[in-house]
């Protein structure tokens, strides 16, 4: 799938600069240099506007307090109304995130790069699966 003029593209909301760069040609990307929790809140705001979650906000086996990065795919456009399953999932994810304090507040750059790659790999698989199912 490539970026096409006028095409409605799903939106990737991320705080991972590697994912933002690598997937800009596959979907609309909203990048923000914010915390993982702030990404969850941004996604919740999209869900409130009628967008649907296309990937689970807490995918992967790394707890929210252990990684600073998260990339989440939401529908390109809002639906006809609030998607209650998406709302429940994103609100539960924020509550779960709040349960885990930040375990490593000062992460070295080379470890940050590893966390970026883990998040990029997780969302790459989801993007591939989602785009091949259309």
DSSP file (Angstrom, degrees, kcal/mol; ACC not computed):
  #  RESIDUE AA STRUCTURE BP1 BP2  ACC     N-H-->O    O-->H-N    N-H-->O    O-->H-N    TCO  KAPPA ALPHA  PHI   PSI    X-CA   Y-CA   Z-CA
    1    1 A X              0   0    0      0, 0.0     2,-0.3     0, 0.0   130,-0.0   0.000 360.0 360.0 360.0 131.1    0.0    0.0    0.0
    2    2 A X        -     0   0    0     24,-0.0     2,-0.4     0, 0.0    24,-0.2  -0.834 360.0 -87.0-122.1 163.5    1.4    3.4   -0.9
    3    3 A X        -     0   0    0     22,-0.9     2,-0.4    -2,-0.3    23,-0.1  -0.533  49.0-169.8 -69.4 121.2    0.4    6.9   -0.1
    4    4 A X    >   -     0   0    0     -2,-0.4     3,-1.9     3,-0.1     2,-0.1  -0.938  28.7-104.4-119.2 138.6   -2.1    8.0   -2.8
    5    5 A X  T 3  S+     0   0    0     -2,-0.4     3,-0.1     1,-0.3    -2,-0.0  -0.372 105.5   6.0 -61.3 128.4   -3.4   11.5   -3.4
    6    6 A X  T 3  S+     0   0    0      1,-0.3    -1,-0.3    -2,-0.1     2,-0.2   0.335  95.9 135.2  82.9  -7.7   -6.9   11.9   -2.0
    7    7 A X    <   -     0   0    0     -3,-1.9     2,-0.8     1,-0.1    -1,-0.3  -0.503  61.2-120.6 -76.7 142.0   -7.0    8.4   -0.5
    8    8 A X        -     0   0    0     -2,-0.2     2,-0.4    -3,-0.1    68,-0.2  -0.739  38.4-167.3 -81.2 112.7   -8.4    8.0    3.0
    9    9 A X        -     0   0    0     -2,-0.8    18,-0.1    67,-0.2    17,-0.0  -0.810  23.7-110.6-106.7 142.3   -5.5    6.6    4.9
   10   10 A X        -     0   0    0     -2,-0.4    18,-2.4    16,-0.2     2,-0.5  -0.276  39.7-117.6 -60.5 158.0   -5.6    5.1    8.3
   11   11 A X  E     -aB  28  74A   0     63,-2.4    63,-2.9    16,-0.2     2,-0.6  -0.886  17.0-156.1-111.4 129.3   -3.8    7.2   11.0
   12   12 A X  E     -aB  29  73A   0     16,-3.5    18,-3.3    -2,-0.5     2,-0.6  -0.906   8.8-164.2 -99.8 119.7   -0.8    6.1   13.0
   13   13 A X  E     +aB  30  72A   0     59,-3.0    59,-2.5    -2,-0.6     2,-0.3  -0.929  27.2 153.4-106.5 122.0   -0.5    8.0   16.2
   14   14 A X  E     -aB  31  71A   0     16,-2.5    18,-1.9    -2,-0.6    57,-0.2  -0.976  51.3-159.8-150.2 154.8    3.0    7.7   17.7
   15   15 A X  S    S+     0   0    0     55,-1.3     2,-0.7    -2,-0.3    56,-0.1   0.133  72.8 103.5-114.5  14.3    5.7    9.1   19.8
   16   16 A X     >  -     0   0    0     54,-0.3     4,-2.4     1,-0.2     5,-0.2  -0.864  56.4-162.4-100.0 109.0    8.3    6.9   18.1
   17   17 A X  H  > S+     0   0    0     -2,-0.7     4,-2.0     1,-0.2     5,-0.2   0.832  90.6  55.3 -62.6 -30.9   10.4    8.9   15.6
   18   18 A X  H  > S+     0   0    0      2,-0.2     4,-2.7     1,-0.2    -1,-0.2   0.933 110.5  43.8 -66.9 -46.0   11.5    5.7   13.9
   19   19 A X  H  > S+     0   0    0      2,-0.2     4,-2.0     1,-0.2    -2,-0.2   0.905 111.7  54.5 -65.0 -41.4    8.0    4.5   13.3
   20   20 A X  H  < S+     0   0    0     -4,-2.4     4,-0.4     1,-0.2    -1,-0.2   0.914 114.5  40.6 -58.7 -43.5    6.9    8.0   12.2
   21   21 A X  H >< S+     0   0    0     -4,-2.0     3,-0.7    -5,-0.2     4,-0.2   0.923 115.9  48.8 -71.0 -45.6    9.7    8.1    9.6
   22   22 A X  H 3< S+     0   0    0     -4,-2.7     3,-0.3     1,-0.2    -2,-0.2   0.762 117.8  37.5 -70.7 -26.2    9.4    4.5    8.4
   23   23 A X  T >X S+     0   0    0     -4,-2.0     3,-1.7    -5,-0.2     4,-1.5   0.280  77.8 106.6-113.4  11.9    5.6    4.5    7.8
   24   24 A X  T <4 S+     0   0    0     -3,-0.7    -1,-0.2    -4,-0.4     5,-0.1   0.753  84.7  50.4 -61.9 -23.4    4.9    7.9    6.5
   25   25 A X  T 34 S+     0   0    0     -3,-0.3   -22,-0.9    -4,-0.2    -1,-0.3   0.496 111.1  48.7 -91.3  -3.7    4.3    6.4    3.0
   26   26 A X  T <4 S-     0   0    0     -3,-1.7     2,-0.3     1,-0.3   -16,-0.2   0.648 122.3  -5.2-107.9 -21.1    1.9    3.7    4.3
   27   27 A X  S  < S-     0   0    0     -4,-1.5     2,-0.4   -18,-0.1    -1,-0.3  -0.968  84.2 -76.7-161.2 169.2   -0.5    5.8    6.4
   28   28 A X  E     -a   11   0A   0    -18,-2.4   -16,-3.5    -2,-0.3     2,-0.5  -0.649  52.2-151.7 -74.6 132.7   -1.2    9.2    7.8
   29   29 A X  E     -a   12   0A   0     -2,-0.4     2,-0.6   -18,-0.2   -16,-0.2  -0.923  18.9-169.9-116.0 131.0    1.2    9.8   10.7
   30   30 A X  E     -a   13   0A   0    -18,-3.3   -16,-2.5    -2,-0.5     2,-0.4  -0.946  18.2-174.1-114.3 107.2    0.7   12.0   13.7
   31   31 A X  E     +a   14   0A   0     -2,-0.6     2,-0.3   -18,-0.2   -16,-0.2  -0.836   8.2 172.3-103.9 137.9    4.0   12.2   15.6
   32   32 A X        -     0   0    0    -18,-1.9     2,-1.9    -2,-0.4     7,-0.1  -0.989  35.9-131.4-143.3 136.9    4.4   13.9   18.9
   33   33 A X        +     0   0    0     -2,-0.3     2,-0.2   -17,-0.0   -18,-0.1  -0.585  69.3 117.0 -85.3  76.2    7.4   14.0   21.2
   34   34 A X        -     0   0    0     -2,-1.9    -2,-0.1     1,-0.1     5,-0.0  -0.762  68.6 -75.2-135.2 176.5    5.3   13.1   24.3
   35   35 A X     >  -     0   0    0     -2,-0.2     4,-1.7     1,-0.1     5,-0.1  -0.239  42.6-108.7 -72.4 164.6    4.9   10.4   26.9
   36   36 A X  H  > S+     0   0    0      1,-0.2     4,-2.1     2,-0.2     3,-0.2   0.909 122.0  53.1 -58.2 -43.3    3.3    7.0   26.2
   37   37 A X  H  > S+     0   0    0      1,-0.2     4,-2.2     2,-0.2    -1,-0.2   0.900 105.2  54.2 -60.9 -40.2    0.4    8.0   28.4
   38   38 A X  H  > S+     0   0    0      1,-0.2     4,-2.2     2,-0.2    -1,-0.2   0.853 105.9  53.1 -63.6 -33.8    0.0   11.2   26.3
   39   39 A X  H  X S+     0   0    0     -4,-1.7     4,-2.5     2,-0.2    -1,-0.2   0.924 107.7  51.2 -64.9 -43.6   -0.2    9.1   23.2
   40   40 A X  H  X S+     0   0    0     -4,-2.1     4,-2.4     1,-0.2    -2,-0.2   0.905 110.0  49.5 -59.4 -41.3   -3.0    7.0   24.8
   41   41 A X  H  X S+     0   0    0     -4,-2.2     4,-2.2     2,-0.2    -1,-0.2   0.902 109.5  51.4 -65.6 -41.0   -4.9   10.2   25.6
   42   42 A X  H  X S+     0   0    0     -4,-2.2     4,-1.8     2,-0.2    -2,-0.2   0.916 110.7  48.8 -61.4 -42.2   -4.5   11.5   22.0
   43   43 A X  H  X S+     0   0    0     -4,-2.5     4,-2.5     1,-0.2    -2,-0.2   0.917 108.1  54.0 -63.8 -42.1   -5.9    8.2   20.7
   44   44 A X  H  X S+     0   0    0     -4,-2.4     4,-2.6     1,-0.2    -1,-0.2   0.898 105.2  54.5 -57.7 -40.0   -8.8    8.4   23.2
   45   45 A X  H  X S+     0   0    0     -4,-2.2     4,-1.1     2,-0.2    -1,-0.2   0.894 108.2  48.7 -61.4 -39.8   -9.5   11.9   21.8
   46   46 A X  H  <>S+     0   0    0     -4,-1.8     5,-2.3     2,-0.2     3,-0.4   0.911 110.0  51.4 -65.2 -41.6   -9.7   10.3   18.3
   47   47 A X  H ><5S+     0   0    0     -4,-2.5     3,-1.8     1,-0.2    36,-0.5   0.907 105.8  55.2 -61.9 -41.1  -12.0    7.6   19.6
   48   48 A X  H 3<5S+     0   0    0     -4,-2.6    -1,-0.2     1,-0.3    -2,-0.2   0.811 104.6  54.9 -60.8 -28.5  -14.3   10.3   21.1
   49   49 A X  T 3<5S-     0   0    0     -4,-1.1    -1,-0.3    -3,-0.4    -2,-0.2   0.499 131.9 -93.2 -82.7  -3.5  -14.5   11.8   17.6
   50   50 A X  T < 5S+     0   0    0     -3,-1.8    29,-2.7     1,-0.3    31,-0.3   0.429  78.5 139.6 108.8  -0.2  -15.7    8.5   16.2
   51   51 A X      < -     0   0    0     -5,-2.3     2,-0.4    27,-0.3    32,-0.4  -0.417  45.2-132.0 -73.3 155.2  -12.5    6.9   15.0
   52   52 A X        -     0   0    0     25,-0.3    23,-2.3    -2,-0.1     2,-0.2  -0.878  16.9-114.0-110.3 139.6  -12.1    3.2   15.6
   53   53 A X  B     -C   74   0A   0     -2,-0.4    21,-0.2    21,-0.2     3,-0.1  -0.524  28.4-179.9 -67.1 134.0   -9.0    1.5   17.1
   54   54 A X  S    S+     0   0    0     19,-3.0     2,-0.3     1,-0.2    20,-0.2   0.557  71.3  34.0-109.8 -17.0   -7.3   -0.8   14.6
   55   55 A X  S    S-     0   0    0     18,-1.2     2,-0.3     4,-0.0    -1,-0.2  -0.971  93.2-101.9-133.2 152.9   -4.5   -2.0   16.9
   56   56 A X    >   -     0   0    0     -2,-0.3     3,-1.4     1,-0.1    17,-0.1  -0.550  25.5-135.6 -74.3 135.1   -4.6   -2.6   20.6
   57   57 A X  T 3  S+     0   0    0      1,-0.3    -1,-0.1    -2,-0.3    14,-0.1   0.726 102.6  42.7 -64.1 -22.2   -3.0    0.2   22.6
   58   58 A X  T 3  S+     0   0    0     12,-0.1    -1,-0.3     3,-0.0    -2,-0.1  -0.118  81.1 150.7-117.0  37.1   -1.1   -2.2   24.8
   59   59 A X    <   +     0   0    0     -3,-1.4     3,-0.3     2,-0.1     2,-0.1  -0.276  43.7  39.8 -65.0 155.1    0.1   -4.7   22.2
   60   60 A X  S    S-     0   0    0      1,-0.2    59,-0.0    62,-0.1    58,-0.0  -0.216  94.3 -86.3  91.7 174.0    3.4   -6.4   22.9
   61   61 A X  S    S+     0   0    0     -2,-0.1     2,-0.5     2,-0.1    -1,-0.2   0.279  90.3 104.9-105.7  10.7    4.8   -7.8   26.1
   62   62 A X  S    S-     0   0    0     -3,-0.3     5,-0.1     2,-0.0     2,-0.0  -0.821  71.1-125.6 -95.9 126.3    6.4   -4.7   27.4
   63   63 A X    >>  -     0   0    0     -2,-0.5     3,-2.2     1,-0.1     4,-0.8  -0.319  23.3-111.8 -67.4 150.8    4.6   -3.0   30.2
   64   64 A X  T 34 S+     0   0    0      1,-0.3     3,-0.5     2,-0.2   -28,-0.1   0.817 116.8  53.7 -54.5 -34.1    3.7    0.7   29.8
   65   65 A X  T 34 S+     0   0    0      1,-0.2    38,-3.2    37,-0.1    39,-0.7   0.517 105.2  56.3 -79.4  -3.5    6.1    1.8   32.5
   66   66 A X  T <4 S+     0   0    0     -3,-2.2     2,-0.4    36,-0.2    -1,-0.2   0.605 106.6  43.4-104.9 -14.3    9.0    0.0   30.9
   67   67 A X     <  -     0   0    0     -4,-0.8   -31,-0.1    -3,-0.5    -1,-0.1  -0.983  58.5-154.8-130.7 143.8    9.0    1.5   27.4
   68   68 A X  S    S+     0   0    0     -2,-0.4     2,-0.3   -33,-0.1   -34,-0.1   0.561  72.1  80.3 -89.3  -7.2    8.6    5.2   26.4
   69   69 A X        +     0   0    0    -34,-0.1     2,-0.3   -55,-0.0   -33,-0.1  -0.784  45.2 164.8-113.0 144.9    7.3    4.4   22.9
   70   70 A X        -     0   0    0     -2,-0.3   -55,-1.3   -35,-0.1     2,-0.4  -0.952  12.4-169.6-153.9 134.7    3.9    3.5   21.5
   71   71 A X  E     -B   14   0A   0     -2,-0.3     2,-0.4   -57,-0.2   -57,-0.2  -0.996  12.4-176.7-124.5 129.1    2.4    3.5   18.0
   72   72 A X  E     -B   13   0A   0    -59,-2.5   -59,-3.0    -2,-0.4     2,-0.5  -0.988  16.6-142.4-132.3 134.6   -1.3    3.0   17.6
   73   73 A X  E     +B   12   0A   0     -2,-0.4   -19,-3.0   -61,-0.2   -18,-1.2  -0.830  21.9 178.1 -99.3 130.5   -3.3    2.7   14.4
   74   74 A X  E     -BC  11  53A   0    -63,-2.9   -63,-2.4    -2,-0.5   -21,-0.2  -0.864  39.3 -79.4-124.7 162.7   -6.8    4.2   14.2
   75   75 A X        -     0   0    0    -23,-2.3    -1,-0.1    -2,-0.3   -66,-0.1  -0.193  38.0-120.5 -60.8 152.5   -9.3    4.4   11.3
   76   76 A X  S    S+     0   0    0    -68,-0.2     2,-0.3   -66,-0.1   -67,-0.2   0.881  92.3  19.6 -61.9 -41.0   -8.8    7.1    8.7
   77   77 A X  S    S-     0   0    0    -69,-0.1   -25,-0.3   -27,-0.1    -1,-0.1  -0.912  90.1 -95.3-131.8 155.5  -12.1    8.8    9.3
   78   78 A X        -     0   0    0     -2,-0.3   -27,-0.3   -27,-0.1   -28,-0.2  -0.371  39.6-132.5 -66.7 149.7  -14.6    8.9   12.1
   79   79 A X        -     0   0    0    -29,-2.7    -1,-0.1     2,-0.4   -28,-0.1   0.018  40.8 -76.2 -83.5-162.1  -17.6    6.5   11.8
   80   80 A X  S    S-     0   0    0      2,-0.0     2,-0.3     1,-0.0    -2,-0.1   0.630 105.5 -17.9 -75.9 -14.4  -21.2    7.3   12.3
   81   81 A X  S    S-     0   0    0    -31,-0.3    -2,-0.4     0, 0.0     2,-0.3  -0.945  97.0 -40.2-170.0-173.0  -20.9    7.4   16.1
   82   82 A X        -     0   0    0     -2,-0.3     2,-1.0     1,-0.1   -34,-0.1  -0.506  49.0-136.3 -70.0 127.5  -18.8    6.5   19.1
   83   83 A X     >  -     0   0    0    -36,-0.5     4,-2.3   -32,-0.4     5,-0.2  -0.761  17.0-163.9 -86.5 102.6  -17.3    3.0   18.8
   84   84 A X  H  > S+     0   0    0     -2,-1.0     4,-2.6     1,-0.2     5,-0.2   0.858  84.3  53.0 -62.4 -39.7  -18.0    1.7   22.3
   85   85 A X  H  > S+     0   0    0      2,-0.2     4,-2.3     1,-0.2    -1,-0.2   0.923 111.4  47.8 -61.0 -40.7  -15.5   -1.3   22.1
   86   86 A X  H  > S+     0   0    0      2,-0.2     4,-2.6     1,-0.2     5,-0.2   0.914 111.8  50.4 -63.1 -42.2  -12.7    1.1   21.1
   87   87 A X  H  X S+     0   0    0     -4,-2.3     4,-2.5     1,-0.2     5,-0.3   0.927 110.8  48.5 -62.1 -45.1  -13.6    3.5   23.9
   88   88 A X  H  X S+     0   0    0     -4,-2.6     4,-2.5     1,-0.2     5,-0.2   0.923 113.0  48.1 -61.5 -44.8  -13.6    0.7   26.5
   89   89 A X  H  X S+     0   0    0     -4,-2.3     4,-2.1    -5,-0.2    -2,-0.2   0.934 114.0  44.5 -63.9 -46.9  -10.2   -0.5   25.3
   90   90 A X  H  X S+     0   0    0     -4,-2.6     4,-1.9     2,-0.2    -1,-0.2   0.891 114.7  48.3 -69.8 -37.5   -8.5    2.9   25.2
   91   91 A X  H  X S+     0   0    0     -4,-2.5     4,-2.1    -5,-0.2    -1,-0.2   0.914 112.5  48.7 -67.6 -40.7   -9.9    3.9   28.6
   92   92 A X  H  X S+     0   0    0     -4,-2.5     4,-2.5    -5,-0.3    -2,-0.2   0.864 109.3  54.5 -63.5 -35.1   -8.9    0.6   30.1
   93   93 A X  H  X S+     0   0    0     -4,-2.1     4,-2.6     2,-0.2    -1,-0.2   0.882 106.8  49.7 -66.8 -38.5   -5.4    1.1   28.6
   94   94 A X  H  X S+     0   0    0     -4,-1.9     4,-2.1     2,-0.2    -2,-0.2   0.921 111.2  49.4 -65.4 -43.4   -5.0    4.5   30.2
   95   95 A X  H  X S+     0   0    0     -4,-2.1     4,-0.8     2,-0.2    -2,-0.2   0.925 112.2  48.3 -61.0 -44.5   -6.0    3.0   33.6
   96   96 A X  H >X S+     0   0    0     -4,-2.5     3,-1.0     1,-0.2     4,-0.6   0.915 109.2  53.1 -61.7 -43.6   -3.5    0.2   33.1
   97   97 A X  H >< S+     0   0    0     -4,-2.6     3,-1.2     1,-0.3    -1,-0.2   0.895 104.8  55.5 -58.3 -41.0   -0.8    2.7   32.1
   98   98 A X  H 3< S+     0   0    0     -4,-2.1    -1,-0.3     1,-0.3    -2,-0.2   0.717  99.4  61.9 -67.1 -20.2   -1.4    4.6   35.3
   99   99 A X  H << S+     0   0    0     -3,-1.0     2,-0.7    -4,-0.8    -1,-0.3   0.694  95.9  67.3 -77.1 -19.4   -0.8    1.5   37.4
  100  100 A X  S << S-     0   0    0     -3,-1.2    -1,-0.1    -4,-0.6     3,-0.1  -0.880  75.7-149.3-109.5 107.6    2.8    1.2   36.1
  101  101 A X        -     0   0    0     -2,-0.7     2,-0.4     1,-0.1    -2,-0.0  -0.323  42.3 -83.4 -66.6 157.5    5.2    3.9   37.3
  102  102 A X        -     0   0    0      1,-0.2     3,-0.3   -36,-0.1   -36,-0.2  -0.500  44.1-166.1 -65.4 118.4    8.0    4.7   34.9
  103  103 A X  S    S+     0   0    0    -38,-3.2     2,-0.5    -2,-0.4    -1,-0.2   0.842  77.4  31.2 -79.0 -35.7   10.6    2.0   35.7
  104  104 A X        +     0   0    0    -39,-0.7    -1,-0.3     1,-0.1     3,-0.3  -0.803  61.8 172.8-127.5  89.3   13.6    3.6   33.9
  105  105 A X  S    S+     0   0    0     -2,-0.5     2,-0.6    -3,-0.3    -1,-0.1   0.769  77.4  46.0 -71.0 -23.9   13.4    7.4   33.9
  106  106 A X  S    S+     0   0    0      2,-0.0     2,-0.5     0, 0.0    -1,-0.2  -0.788  74.2 177.8-122.9  87.9   16.9    7.9   32.4
  107  107 A X        -     0   0    0     -2,-0.6     5,-0.1    -3,-0.3    -3,-0.0  -0.769  30.2-119.0 -94.0 129.1   17.3    5.5   29.5
  108  108 A X    >>  -     0   0    0     -2,-0.5     4,-2.3     1,-0.1     3,-0.8  -0.284  26.7-111.7 -63.1 152.6   20.6    5.7   27.5
  109  109 A X  H 3> S+     0   0    0      1,-0.3     4,-2.3     2,-0.2     5,-0.2   0.863 116.0  54.3 -54.9 -42.0   20.3    6.6   23.8
  110  110 A X  H 3> S+     0   0    0      1,-0.2     4,-1.2     2,-0.2    -1,-0.3   0.828 110.4  47.1 -67.2 -29.0   21.3    3.1   22.6
  111  111 A X  H <> S+     0   0    0     -3,-0.8     4,-2.4     2,-0.2    -1,-0.2   0.869 108.2  55.1 -77.1 -37.8   18.5    1.5   24.7
  112  112 A X  H  X S+     0   0    0     -4,-2.3     4,-2.5     1,-0.2    -2,-0.2   0.910 105.4  53.7 -58.1 -41.4   16.0    4.1   23.4
  113  113 A X  H  X S+     0   0    0     -4,-2.3     4,-2.0     1,-0.2    -1,-0.2   0.891 107.5  50.6 -60.5 -39.6   16.9    3.0   19.9
  114  114 A X  H  X S+     0   0    0     -4,-1.2     4,-2.3     2,-0.2    -2,-0.2   0.924 109.9  49.1 -64.2 -44.5   16.2   -0.6   20.9
  115  115 A X  H  X S+     0   0    0     -4,-2.4     4,-2.3     1,-0.2    -2,-0.2   0.876 109.6  52.9 -63.4 -37.1   12.8    0.4   22.3
  116  116 A X  H  X S+     0   0    0     -4,-2.5     4,-2.7     1,-0.2    -1,-0.2   0.914 109.5  48.8 -61.9 -42.3   12.0    2.3   19.1
  117  117 A X  H  X S+     0   0    0     -4,-2.0     4,-2.5     2,-0.2    -2,-0.2   0.893 109.5  51.6 -66.9 -39.9   12.8   -0.7   17.0
  118  118 A X  H  X S+     0   0    0     -4,-2.3     4,-2.2     2,-0.2    -2,-0.2   0.950 113.7  43.9 -61.4 -48.6   10.6   -3.0   19.1
  119  119 A X  H  X S+     0   0    0     -4,-2.3     4,-2.4     1,-0.2     5,-0.2   0.912 113.2  52.0 -63.1 -42.6    7.7   -0.6   18.8
  120  120 A X  H  X S+     0   0    0     -4,-2.7     4,-2.1     1,-0.2    -1,-0.2   0.899 110.0  49.3 -60.2 -41.8    8.4   -0.2   15.0
  121  121 A X  H  X S+     0   0    0     -4,-2.5     4,-1.9     2,-0.2    -1,-0.2   0.913 110.2  50.4 -65.8 -43.3    8.4   -3.9   14.5
  122  122 A X  H  X S+     0   0    0     -4,-2.2     4,-1.5     1,-0.2    -2,-0.2   0.934 114.9  42.1 -60.5 -46.7    5.1   -4.4   16.4
  123  123 A X  H  X S+     0   0    0     -4,-2.4     4,-2.8     1,-0.2    -1,-0.2   0.813 108.1  61.1 -74.6 -27.8    3.3   -1.8   14.4
  124  124 A X  H  X S+     0   0    0     -4,-2.1     4,-2.5    -5,-0.2    -1,-0.2   0.927 105.3  47.9 -61.7 -44.2    4.9   -3.0   11.1
  125  125 A X  H  X S+     0   0    0     -4,-1.9     4,-2.5     1,-0.2    -1,-0.2   0.910 113.2  47.6 -62.8 -41.7    3.3   -6.3   11.6
  126  126 A X  H  X S+     0   0    0     -4,-1.5     4,-2.8     2,-0.2    -2,-0.2   0.899 111.7  50.2 -66.9 -41.0   -0.1   -4.8   12.4
  127  127 A X  H  X S+     0   0    0     -4,-2.8     4,-2.8     2,-0.2     5,-0.2   0.912 112.1  47.8 -63.4 -42.5    0.2   -2.4    9.4
  128  128 A X  H  X S+     0   0    0     -4,-2.5     4,-2.1    -5,-0.2    -2,-0.2   0.947 114.7  45.4 -63.3 -48.3    1.0   -5.3    7.0
  129  129 A X  H  X S+     0   0    0     -4,-2.5     4,-0.8    -5,-0.2    -2,-0.2   0.919 116.1  46.2 -61.7 -44.4   -1.9   -7.4    8.4
  130  130 A X  H >< S+     0   0    0     -4,-2.8     3,-0.6     1,-0.2     4,-0.4   0.918 113.6  47.2 -67.5 -43.5   -4.3   -4.5    8.2
  131  131 A X  H >< S+     0   0    0     -4,-2.8     3,-0.7     1,-0.2    -1,-0.2   0.830 110.6  52.4 -69.9 -30.5   -3.4   -3.4    4.7
  132  132 A X  H 3< S+     0   0    0     -4,-2.1    -1,-0.2    -5,-0.2    -2,-0.2   0.669 104.1  58.1 -78.6 -14.8   -3.5   -6.9    3.3
  133  133 A X  T <<        0   0    0     -4,-0.8    -1,-0.2    -3,-0.6    -2,-0.2   0.509 360.0 360.0 -90.3  -4.2   -7.0   -7.4    4.7
  134  134 A X    <         0   0    0     -3,-0.7    -1,-0.2    -4,-0.4    -2,-0.1   0.468 360.0 360.0 -82.9 360.0   -8.5   -4.5    2.8
